[in-house]
């Protein structure tokens, strides 16, 4: 499973909103400029997040978006599922071998556990230790 730009940029939006809790609405333009992303693309991503009840839109001259819940109440899994759909490395219905089917289920459950146990608060509070692994895993 590879998370697309929808999921990655969606998390970027949500982390920016989490960082600004209590400061009023945040415009997509400001997020797009800060991260050098397409404002138009972010507009396409915010609609499903709003429909899922993760963000609220505020109209007006100083309008924008705010989180609908506290940052510790929204998980990375919530965001990824809204934007990417169900978390699944393969189509289980197509797998006839029970051993491989069980492997795919365990992989799916492990990915879900990490995403569901990581809140927006965890993400914005993260402190880099300077150690990076430059591995690319395609599942």
Beta strands, then each sheet from edge to edge (+ up, - down):
strand 1: 55-58
strand 2: 64-67
sheet 1: 1+ 2-
end
